Amino acid sequence: MSTSITSIQLKNSVRTNIINYCIANKPLEACGFLLGCIDLSQIRITSFVPVANASVNPETQFSMHPKDMIPIVSNNTLTIVGILHSHPGAAAIPSEEDLSTYWHDIPSHWIVSLQQPIIEIAAYQYTHMSQSLSNFTSAKFSIMRAQYHPVPITVIDDEL
């Protein structure tokens, strides 16, 4: 991702759809794609497309189900401007696993925290994939890890 994203506009109805979907899937992590457009350094979100979580540990991880995902990513009339997942019991900040994503080229990464009392939606741009070596039981593994920065979200009326 070469363009630095400085702001995101989110339609209020899309925000409501995101929150309702994440709550309906709690205690599992919910996931999906955000569609819209990019104008210079600004993203405008026009819709949210839920994708089933196919992870073997859906309470703490997400893995998009290919049956739902493939039609979206292969449709060249849609512009994917974000990937979203929920943290049912954690803050809306990227976990180590989130930072090891293969989705780092997507312009924005969203996390919905369902911790009470307030539901929080945060967006980030992942940048600067770096490689680190980890030693697990004397075998070395190369782990790609993204750096990130938060991107402010402005909720707008649906008519705008």
N, CA, C and O of each residue as an XYZ file, in Angstrom:
640
protein
N       0.855     -1.165      0.000
C       0.000      0.000      0.000
C       0.895      1.218      0.000
O       1.612      1.444      0.975
N       0.881      2.014     -1.058
C       1.784      3.148     -1.163
C       1.137      4.463     -0.750
O       1.848      5.368     -0.314
N      -0.181      4.607     -0.867
C      -0.871      5.831     -0.500
C      -1.142      5.855      0.994
O      -1.670      4.897      1.558
N      -0.775      6.956      1.624
C      -1.056      7.096      3.049
C      -2.487      7.587      3.219
O      -2.855      8.643      2.703
N      -3.288      6.818      3.944
C      -4.677      7.172      4.193
C      -4.725      8.070      5.426
O      -4.210      7.710      6.484
N      -5.349      9.249      5.282
C      -5.393     10.199      6.393
C      -6.768     10.316      7.040
O      -6.878     10.790      8.171
N      -7.822      9.888      6.338
C      -9.156      9.964      6.935
C     -10.104      8.984      6.254
O      -9.901      8.574      5.112
N     -11.150      8.623      7.004
C     -12.163      7.699      6.499
C     -13.537      8.270      6.818
O     -13.789      8.731      7.931
N     -14.429      8.233      5.817
C     -15.827      8.587      6.023
C     -16.637      7.299      6.017
O     -16.481      6.464      5.126
N     -17.499      7.141      7.011
C     -18.309      5.943      7.183
C     -19.772      6.341      7.280
O     -20.159      7.106      8.163
N     -20.587      5.813      6.362
C     -22.021      6.100      6.419
C     -22.602      5.540      7.714
O     -22.237      4.448      8.149
N     -23.508      6.299      8.324
C     -24.102      5.899      9.593
C     -24.808      4.545      9.491
O     -24.702      3.732     10.409
N     -25.523      4.291      8.396
C     -26.226      3.007      8.245
C     -25.242      1.846      8.151
O     -25.529      0.751      8.636
N     -24.089      2.073      7.534
C     -23.065      1.024      7.443
C     -22.491      0.757      8.832
O     -22.257     -0.394      9.201
N     -22.268      1.809      9.589
C     -21.788      1.653     10.974
C     -22.771      0.796     11.772
O     -22.363     -0.113     12.495
N     -24.045      1.081     11.640
C     -25.072      0.305     12.341
C     -25.051     -1.155     11.904
O     -25.149     -2.052     12.741
N     -24.923     -1.403     10.596
C     -24.851     -2.780     10.081
C     -23.652     -3.530     10.659
O     -23.766     -4.693     11.045
N     -22.514     -2.862     10.715
C     -21.294     -3.476     11.253
C     -21.503     -3.877     12.717
O     -21.227     -5.012     13.107
N     -21.988     -2.939     13.510
C     -22.177     -3.210     14.940
C     -23.173     -4.342     15.148
O     -22.925     -5.246     15.945
N     -24.298     -4.301     14.440
C     -25.316     -5.349     14.592
C     -24.776     -6.720     14.210
O     -25.063     -7.708     14.885
N     -23.996     -6.792     13.133
C     -23.431     -8.071     12.698
C     -22.438     -8.607     13.732
O     -22.455     -9.793     14.061
N     -21.586     -7.739     14.231
C     -20.591     -8.175     15.221
C     -21.260     -8.636     16.513
O     -20.855     -9.643     17.093
N     -22.271     -7.916     16.966
C     -22.992     -8.316     18.180
C     -23.688     -9.654     17.968
O     -23.671    -10.509     18.854
N     -24.301     -9.843     16.800
C     -25.022    -11.089     16.509
C     -24.095    -12.298     16.508
O     -24.536    -13.416     16.774
N     -22.811    -12.084     16.211
C     -21.854    -13.189     16.151
C     -21.091    -13.413     17.452
O     -20.376    -14.406     17.582
N     -21.233    -12.515     18.406
C     -20.544    -12.647     19.688
C     -21.005    -13.930     20.373
O     -22.213    -14.165     20.403
N     -20.152    -14.761     20.916
C     -18.773    -14.517     21.341
C     -17.720    -14.847     20.275
O     -16.526    -14.846     20.576
N     -18.140    -15.128     19.044
C     -17.190    -15.426     17.972
C     -16.723    -14.129     17.323
O     -17.424    -13.118     17.363
N     -15.535    -14.167     16.725
C     -15.077    -13.029     15.946
C     -15.876    -12.980     14.653
O     -16.025    -13.987     13.962
N     -16.380    -11.809     14.340
C     -17.069    -11.579     13.076
C     -16.061    -10.982     12.099
O     -15.068    -10.386     12.515
N     -16.318    -11.142     10.795
C     -15.402    -10.572      9.813
C     -16.150    -10.219      8.533
O     -17.273    -10.666      8.303
N     -15.499     -9.407      7.708
C     -16.100     -9.023      6.444
C     -15.269     -7.978      5.730
O     -14.193     -7.586      6.180
N     -15.806     -7.537      4.598
C     -15.132     -6.536      3.767
C     -15.894     -5.225      3.799
O     -17.118     -5.206      3.931
N     -15.157     -4.131      3.677
C     -15.740     -2.807      3.523
C     -15.500     -2.366      2.089
O     -14.379     -2.423      1.584
N     -16.568     -1.928      1.446
C     -16.498     -1.497      0.056
C     -16.682      0.008     -0.007
O     -17.320      0.602      0.862
N     -16.121      0.619     -1.039
C     -16.253      2.057     -1.189
C     -15.308      2.590     -2.232
O     -15.065      1.952     -3.256
N     -14.768      3.782     -1.964
C     -13.859      4.405     -2.922
C     -12.742      5.127     -2.170
O     -12.870      5.476     -0.997
N     -11.658      5.333     -2.888
C     -10.514      6.072     -2.354
C     -10.317      7.293     -3.234
O     -10.227      7.185     -4.457
N     -10.252      8.454     -2.601
C      -9.995      9.700     -3.310
C      -8.768     10.335     -2.664
O      -8.838     10.882     -1.563
N      -7.651     10.252     -3.368
C      -6.369     10.709     -2.845
C      -6.055      9.988     -1.540
O      -5.748      8.796     -1.562
N      -6.123     10.674     -0.413
C      -5.764     10.036      0.860
C      -6.980      9.750      1.737
O      -6.835      9.440      2.920
N      -8.174      9.854      1.161
C      -9.398      9.645      1.939
C     -10.177      8.446      1.419
O     -10.313      8.253      0.211
N     -10.685      7.643      2.350
C     -11.544      6.504      2.010
C     -12.976      6.876      2.360
O     -13.236      7.505      3.385
N     -13.897      6.478      1.496
C     -15.330      6.635      1.778
C     -15.950      5.245      1.745
O     -15.927      4.575      0.713
N     -16.504      4.811      2.877
C     -17.119      3.487      2.996
C     -18.587      3.593      2.604
O     -19.328      4.413      3.146
N     -19.007      2.740      1.637
C     -20.399      2.752      1.188
C     -21.167      1.501      1.585
O     -22.397      1.522      1.626
N     -20.459      0.402      1.879
C     -21.170     -0.809      2.299
C     -20.236     -1.770      3.033
O     -19.013     -1.724      2.903
N     -20.878     -2.642      3.809
C     -20.190     -3.700      4.539
C     -20.737     -5.030      4.054
O     -21.951     -5.221      3.988
N     -19.834     -5.959      3.712
C     -20.232     -7.292      3.256
C     -19.721     -8.313      4.272
O     -18.517     -8.559      4.351
N     -20.630     -8.909      5.049
C     -20.209     -9.924      6.018
C     -19.665    -11.165      5.322
O     -20.114    -11.535      4.237
N     -18.698    -11.796      5.961
C     -18.122    -13.054      5.478
C     -18.082    -14.006      6.674
O     -17.679    -13.618      7.770
N     -18.498    -15.237      6.457
C     -18.492    -16.224      7.541
C     -17.066    -16.467      8.035
O     -16.121    -16.493      7.247
N     -16.927    -16.643      9.337
C     -15.643    -16.943      9.957
C     -15.440    -18.456      9.940
O     -16.197    -19.198     10.566
N     -14.416    -18.905      9.220
C     -14.139    -20.340      9.085
C     -12.976    -20.795      9.962
O     -12.467    -21.902      9.780
N     -12.552    -19.973     10.898
C     -11.427    -20.323     11.761
C     -11.756    -21.535     12.628
O     -12.905    -21.741     13.019
N     -10.731    -22.329     12.920
C     -10.921    -23.449     13.847
C     -11.033    -22.946     15.293
O     -11.490    -23.678     16.170
N     -10.621    -21.707     15.537
C     -10.735    -21.065     16.856
C     -11.471    -19.730     16.704
O     -10.873    -18.679     16.935
N     -12.746    -19.744     16.323
C     -13.442    -18.501     15.985
C     -13.674    -17.548     17.157
O     -14.057    -16.398     16.945
N     -13.448    -18.008     18.387
C     -13.584    -17.113     19.536
C     -12.431    -16.119     19.613
O     -12.579    -15.035     20.176
N     -11.284    -16.487     19.047
C     -10.094    -15.639     19.170
C      -9.386    -15.368     17.853
O      -8.377    -14.663     17.835
N      -9.887    -15.908     16.755
C      -9.253    -15.723     15.443
C     -10.330    -15.619     14.375
O     -11.468    -16.045     14.570
N      -9.942    -15.041     13.237
C     -10.853    -15.084     12.110
C     -10.117    -15.572     10.874
O      -8.931    -15.304     10.682
N     -10.843    -16.285     10.057
C     -10.365    -16.746      8.763
C     -11.575    -16.703      7.841
O     -12.561    -17.405      8.068
N     -11.501    -15.891      6.820
C     -12.660    -15.712      5.955
C     -12.968    -16.983      5.176
O     -12.084    -17.605      4.587
N     -14.238    -17.351      5.189
C     -14.677    -18.564      4.497
C     -14.567    -18.339      2.985
O     -15.127    -17.373      2.468
N     -13.851    -19.218      2.270
C     -13.673    -19.050      0.818
C     -14.986    -18.950      0.050
O     -15.071    -18.214     -0.934
N     -16.002    -19.672      0.482
C     -17.300    -19.653     -0.210
C     -17.866    -18.234     -0.266
O     -18.459    -17.839     -1.270
N     -17.685    -17.478      0.799
C     -18.175    -16.104      0.856
C     -17.165    -15.109      0.305
O     -17.542    -14.099     -0.289
N     -15.890    -15.392      0.502
C     -14.837    -14.448      0.164
C     -14.543    -14.379     -1.334
O     -14.404    -13.288     -1.887
N     -14.449    -15.518     -1.986
C     -14.008    -15.556     -3.386
C     -14.885    -14.714     -4.307
O     -14.344    -13.986     -5.140
N     -16.216    -14.778     -4.200
C     -17.020    -13.931     -5.092
C     -16.765    -12.434     -4.907
O     -16.900    -11.659     -5.854
N     -16.400    -12.034     -3.707
C     -16.153    -10.619     -3.448
C     -14.803    -10.192     -4.016
O     -14.721     -9.197     -4.736
N     -13.748    -10.933     -3.700
C     -12.410    -10.531     -4.148
C     -12.215    -10.724     -5.647
O     -11.338    -10.096     -6.240
N     -13.015    -11.580     -6.266
C     -12.860    -11.804     -7.708
C     -13.777    -10.917     -8.542
O     -13.722    -10.967     -9.771
N     -14.611    -10.114     -7.906
C     -15.524     -9.221     -8.617
C     -14.814     -7.898     -8.866
O     -14.623     -7.112     -7.938
N     -14.423     -7.646    -10.115
C     -13.643     -6.441    -10.398
C     -14.497     -5.177    -10.487
O     -13.968     -4.109    -10.795
N     -15.808     -5.269    -10.225
C     -16.633     -4.063    -10.157
C     -16.724     -3.527     -8.726
O     -17.232     -2.427     -8.506
N     -16.236     -4.298     -7.761
C     -16.246     -3.867     -6.366
C     -14.864     -3.352     -5.976
O     -13.846     -3.893     -6.407
N     -14.839     -2.317     -5.167
C     -13.573     -1.819     -4.641
C     -13.518     -2.115     -3.147
O     -14.247     -1.518     -2.355
N     -12.647     -3.038     -2.779
C     -12.450     -3.376     -1.371
C     -11.504     -2.338     -0.774
O     -10.345     -2.235     -1.176
N     -12.014     -1.571      0.189
C     -11.201     -0.529      0.811
C     -10.887     -0.835      2.273
O     -10.188     -0.076      2.944
N     -11.419     -1.968      2.756
C     -11.135     -2.336      4.133
C     -11.499     -3.768      4.439
O     -12.368     -4.362      3.800
N     -10.821     -4.308      5.425
C     -11.130     -5.626      5.966
C     -11.445     -5.406      7.443
O     -10.773     -4.630      8.121
N     -12.472     -6.094      7.931
C     -12.957     -5.854      9.282
C     -13.081     -7.162     10.040
O     -13.449     -8.190      9.472
N     -12.773     -7.114     11.323
C     -13.085     -8.233     12.212
C     -13.325     -7.685     13.615
O     -12.938     -6.562     13.939
N     -13.964     -8.496     14.424
C     -14.266     -8.052     15.780
C     -13.340     -8.718     16.787
O     -12.792     -9.795     16.551
N     -13.187     -8.045     17.905
C     -12.519     -8.584     19.087
C     -13.602     -8.657     20.163
O     -13.851     -7.666     20.851
N     -14.250     -9.814     20.318
C     -15.360     -9.911     21.272
C     -14.987     -9.576     22.714
O     -15.818     -9.056     23.459
N     -13.763     -9.862     23.113
C     -13.368     -9.614     24.495
C     -12.083     -8.840     24.634
O     -11.450     -8.875     25.689
N     -11.684     -8.140     23.587
C     -10.415     -7.413     23.627
C     -10.598     -6.017     23.035
O     -11.614     -5.713     22.410
N      -9.594     -5.187     23.250
C      -9.627     -3.810     22.753
C      -9.531     -3.770     21.227
O      -9.165     -4.753     20.583
N      -9.864     -2.618     20.676
C      -9.839     -2.425     19.223
C      -8.447     -2.005     18.753
O      -8.281     -0.990     18.077
N      -7.454     -2.810     19.129
C      -6.087     -2.582     18.659
C      -5.584     -3.880     18.042
O      -5.984     -4.962     18.473
N      -4.711     -3.789     17.036
C      -4.240     -5.004     16.364
C      -3.458     -5.922     17.303
O      -2.590     -5.474     18.052
N      -3.779     -7.197     17.246
C      -3.041     -8.218     17.990
C      -1.813     -8.616     17.173
O      -1.676     -8.220     16.016
N      -0.933     -9.394     17.776
C       0.228     -9.902     17.035
C      -0.223    -10.693     15.809
O       0.374    -10.581     14.739
N      -1.271    -11.486     15.967
C      -1.783    -12.249     14.828
C      -2.330    -11.316     13.748
O      -2.119    -11.555     12.559
N      -3.032    -10.256     14.156
C      -3.541     -9.284     13.184
C      -2.398     -8.671     12.378
O      -2.528     -8.446     11.175
N      -1.283     -8.403     13.045
C      -0.147     -7.768     12.374
C       0.612     -8.723     11.465
O       1.446     -8.286     10.672
N       0.339    -10.005     11.566
C       0.978    -11.001     10.701
C       0.095    -11.354      9.508
O       0.300    -12.385      8.866
N      -0.868    -10.519      9.213
C      -1.843    -10.784      8.165
C      -1.228    -10.803      6.767
O      -0.225    -10.145      6.492
N      -1.859    -11.572      5.910
C      -1.505    -11.530      4.492
C      -2.327    -10.474      3.762
O      -2.161    -10.288      2.556
N      -3.200     -9.789      4.470
C      -4.076     -8.776      3.887
C      -3.466     -7.376      3.985
O      -4.204     -6.394      3.895
N      -2.160     -7.246      4.164
C      -1.564     -5.937      4.419
C      -1.717     -4.943      3.272
O      -1.552     -3.742      3.483
N      -2.031     -5.416      2.058
C      -2.212     -4.497      0.935
C      -3.600     -3.863      0.889
O      -3.827     -2.941      0.105
N      -4.526     -4.337      1.709
C      -5.852     -3.718      1.782
C      -5.671     -2.336      2.416
O      -4.941     -2.216      3.401
N      -6.313     -1.286      1.882
C      -6.057      0.076      2.379
C      -6.339      0.319      3.860
O      -5.659      1.131      4.487
N      -7.331     -0.371      4.431
C      -7.619     -0.139      5.852
C      -8.013     -1.439      6.536
O      -8.616     -2.327      5.932
N      -7.659     -1.527      7.806
C      -7.961     -2.696      8.646
C      -8.767     -2.198      9.839
O      -8.338     -1.304     10.568
N      -9.939     -2.790     10.022
C     -10.877     -2.337     11.041
C     -11.022     -3.390     12.127
O     -11.063     -4.591     11.858
N     -11.097     -2.912     13.352
C     -11.336     -3.802     14.490
C     -12.495     -3.223     15.296
O     -12.506     -2.042     15.644
N     -13.461     -4.081     15.580
C     -14.607     -3.695     16.396
C     -14.447     -4.370     17.753
O     -14.470     -5.597     17.848
N     -14.285     -3.569     18.799
C     -14.192     -4.109     20.153
C     -15.594     -4.183     20.739
O     -16.329     -3.196     20.767
N     -15.948     -5.372     21.207
C     -17.255     -5.575     21.825
C     -17.166     -5.585     23.345
O     -18.101     -6.004     24.029
N     -16.032     -5.119     23.870
C     -15.901     -4.999     25.324
C     -16.934     -3.995     25.820
O     -17.197     -2.984     25.169
N     -17.499     -4.278     26.950
C     -18.503     -3.379     27.516
C     -17.807     -2.305     28.337
O     -16.698     -2.556     28.809
N     -18.375     -1.143     28.536
C     -19.741     -0.795     28.190
C     -19.895     -0.156     26.814
O     -21.021     -0.010     26.339
N     -18.810      0.224     26.162
C     -18.905      0.939     24.887
C     -18.305      0.098     23.768
O     -17.200     -0.430     23.896
N     -19.041     -0.018     22.676
C     -18.517     -0.683     21.478
C     -17.651      0.327     20.739
O     -18.076      1.455     20.489
N     -16.436     -0.084     20.393
C     -15.496      0.811     19.723
C     -15.147      0.258     18.350
O     -14.895     -0.937     18.191
N     -15.136      1.147     17.359
C     -14.687      0.791     16.014
C     -13.433      1.607     15.733
O     -13.447      2.833     15.843
N     -12.351      0.929     15.371
C     -11.098      1.608     15.058
C     -10.591      1.128     13.706
O     -10.765     -0.033     13.336
N      -9.963      2.041     12.978
C      -9.390      1.704     11.670
C      -7.895      2.001     11.692
O      -7.429      2.945     12.329
N      -7.168      1.159     10.973
C      -5.716      1.286     10.897
C      -5.255      1.077      9.466
O      -5.926      0.419      8.671
N      -4.108      1.644      9.152
C      -3.432      1.315      7.904
C      -2.161      0.572      8.277
O      -1.351      1.050      9.071
N      -2.004     -0.603      7.691
C      -0.815     -1.411      7.951
C       0.255     -1.029      6.937
O      -0.023     -0.883      5.746
N       1.470     -0.871      7.421
C       2.576     -0.447      6.568
C       3.842     -1.196      6.947
O       3.884     -1.904      7.953
N       4.853     -1.032      6.145
C       6.204     -1.487      6.462
C       6.256     -2.923      6.963
O       6.569     -3.170      8.128
N       5.952     -3.853      6.096
C       6.085     -5.255      6.491
C       7.547     -5.507      6.836
O       8.445     -5.216      6.046
N       7.766     -6.044      8.008
C       9.134     -6.353      8.422
C       9.221     -7.826      8.766
O       8.222     -8.471      9.081
N      10.416     -8.333      8.699
C      10.631     -9.755      8.945
C      11.390     -9.919     10.254
O      12.359     -9.209     10.523
N      10.935    -10.861     11.054
C      11.650    -11.156     12.289
C      11.821    -12.659     12.405
O      11.031    -13.436     11.869
N      12.853    -13.047     13.105
C      13.102    -14.468     13.328
C      12.711    -14.819     14.750
O      13.088    -14.139     15.704
N      11.960    -15.877     14.871
C      11.554    -16.364     16.187
C      12.098    -17.759     16.378
O      12.154    -18.547     15.434
N      12.496    -18.064     17.586
C      13.054    -19.371     17.880
C      12.053    -20.166     18.712
O      11.840    -19.870     19.888
N      11.447    -21.166     18.102
C      10.499    -22.039     18.792
C      11.081    -23.443     18.798
O      11.289    -24.043     17.743
N      11.342    -23.962     19.984
C      11.917    -25.305     20.161
C      13.075    -25.551     19.203
O      13.115    -26.550     18.484
N      13.999    -24.626     19.215
C      15.245    -24.670     18.443
C      15.065    -24.646     16.931
O      16.040    -24.845     16.206
N      13.872    -24.413     16.435
C      13.671    -24.210     14.994
C      13.382    -22.731     14.781
O      12.623    -22.126     15.538
N      13.980    -22.157     13.762
C      13.768    -20.733     13.510
C      12.691    -20.552     12.454
O      12.696    -21.210     11.413
N      11.762    -19.638     12.749
C      10.678    -19.319     11.836
C      10.778    -17.853     11.458
O      11.090    -17.004     12.294
N      10.516    -17.567     10.215
C      10.480    -16.198      9.747
C       9.035    -15.715      9.814
O       8.141    -16.337      9.241
N       8.810    -14.615     10.507
C       7.468    -14.087     10.683
C       7.408    -12.687     10.079
O       8.186    -11.807     10.445
N       6.477    -12.494      9.153
C       6.258    -11.170      8.594
C       5.297    -10.435      9.528
O       4.279    -10.987      9.946
N       5.629     -9.195      9.846
C       4.815     -8.427     10.782
C       4.662     -7.012     10.246
O       5.636     -6.385      9.829
N       3.424     -6.516     10.262
C       3.152     -5.165      9.793
C       3.289     -4.165     10.930
O       3.070     -4.491     12.097
N       3.650     -2.955     10.571
C       3.521     -1.834     11.487
C       2.201     -1.167     11.127
O       1.658     -1.415     10.051
N       1.688     -0.340     11.995
C       0.387      0.252     11.716
C       0.276      1.648     12.307
O       1.015      2.026     13.216
N      -0.671      2.400     11.760
C      -1.039      3.677     12.371
C      -2.553      3.832     12.294
O      -3.178      3.384     11.333
N      -3.144      4.469     13.310
C      -4.597      4.651     13.316
C      -5.022      5.670     12.265
O      -4.278      6.593     11.933
N      -6.234      5.480     11.750
C      -6.813      6.406     10.784
C      -8.143      6.890     11.368
O      -8.989      6.072     11.730
N      -8.336      8.215     11.462
C      -9.581      8.711     12.045
C     -10.798      8.393     11.174
O     -10.742      8.476      9.947
N     -11.904      8.027     11.841
C     -13.165      7.713     11.171
C     -14.167      8.815     11.498
O     -14.340      9.187     12.658
N     -14.825      9.333     10.460
C     -15.914     10.282     10.633
C     -17.192      9.616     10.164
O     -17.278      9.171      9.019
N     -18.193      9.544     11.042
C     -19.489      8.978     10.668
C     -20.300     10.088     10.013
O     -20.461     11.175     10.567
N     -20.812      9.784      8.806
C     -21.556     10.788      8.039
C     -22.994     10.324      7.810
O     -23.295      9.133      7.885
N     -23.870     11.282      7.529
C     -25.250     10.960      7.177
C     -25.269     10.165      5.882
O     -24.399     10.341      5.029
N     -26.244      9.303      5.736
C     -26.339      8.468      4.541
C     -26.578      9.277      3.275
O     -26.231      8.820      2.186
N     -27.159     10.459      3.387
C     -27.465     11.271      2.208
C     -26.230     11.919      1.604
O     -26.248     12.306      0.436
N     -25.174     12.044      2.368
C     -23.961     12.715      1.870
C     -23.187     11.841      0.922
O     -22.144     12.252      0.414
